[in-house]
Amino acid sequence: MIPFNKPYCSGRELKYMEEVCHSTTMSGNGQFTKKCHKFFEEKYGFKKCLLATSGTDALEMCAMLCELKPGDEVIIPSYTFVSTALAFLREGAKVVFADSGAENPNVRSENIEPLITDKTKVIAVVHYAGVACDMDAIMSLAEKHNLLVVEDAAHSVDSFYKGKPLGGIGHLGAFSFHETKNISSGEGGMLVVNDERFIRRSEIIWEKGTNRAEFYRGMVNKYGWCDMGSSFLPSEFNAAYLWAQLEQLDDIQNKRKHIWNMYYEGLKGKIDSEITIPELPEYATNNAHMFYLLCPSLDYRTKLMGYLKEKGIQTTFHYLPLHSSAYYQDKHDGRELSNCDRYGDTLVRLPLFYELTDDEINIVINAIKQFRI
């Protein structure tokens, strides 16, 4: 079986984790956490980075920093993972779902603007598959209506919009380092703060509502409870694992892009015309987080995935739109979100991981080319 995913391992993870075993700091915010923060801040120009135990936790910190009140509204795409919505619901906000665009699963400004009311406080965008939303249009819309923008950049490490790194354009950003992501710490995430007014409070929220980070820097002579917060810091073991991967980021990205390009060149114009493959907007780069196909129907997708399984190839679909979920369907306002529904029914993801060989990629390509319903 060619698996859908196999987490990358550089070979240095255990070495760095052993260093943690012999250090004085295992619980978090030690040398490896600081190395990871510095890496992202220097490489991408992010103003402030804080590692988290998951992408979900990073989003929850974003929501806390937005200071939402009951009745406030947050616009998010329906075609996303549940964490994007949960972070804001936990703060008492009302989630208003926007439809995706017709070209790809990203939300578009023209789908957002009609949903803005005097209760709207935040626009949360998801850069699906690491491909940028049109951030100029979205940031312009936010400025016009005095709204905050949160980038769910879970898929988007080392991906750019017009030369700007994703996660670094909105007021706040959130990354995931789950095992399915380009770089991983097993479970992990990161908050990015791009607006200086949120920096001090982000550290307090990160440190369980205390100003302990300032204490360790010698800025105060004692620390105490200042605000809401939680234990969002990952252990040094997670940070050490992540650091081993960050050291190999360019190699990882080059290999993943090679795989993505093989799929693209091998499938474009050579498969059933009813199947479409992703096309990148001219303003976006490709970080090769995933390669997906869009089938003409749910029945077609089911049969294609079954056929590929018989050929020893594991594929998977992706999100079920949140507006029609068992939890939220009776809370949704009833608007039809046809593009989200289409992606929920027809999108299928192909195997893409560092150790995937050219021979295996060609096996997948040839199987898809041979498939007919």
QUIFEN-V896682 format. One record per helix or strand of 2 or more residues. SS is the DSSP state (H for helix, E for strand). FROM is the first residue (numbers start at 1). TO is the last residue. If there is no record, write none. Layout:
# QUIFEN-V896682
SS,FROM,TO
SS,FROM,TO
This chain:
# QUIFEN-V896682
H,13,21
H,31,44
E,48,52
H,55,65
E,73,77
H,82,89
E,94,98
H,109,115
E,120,126
H,128,130
H,135,145
E,148,152
E,160,161
E,164,165
E,172,176
E,189,193
H,196,206
H,212,216
H,236,246
H,249,267
E,276,277
E,292,294
H,298,310
H,322,324
H,338,346
E,347,349
H,358,370
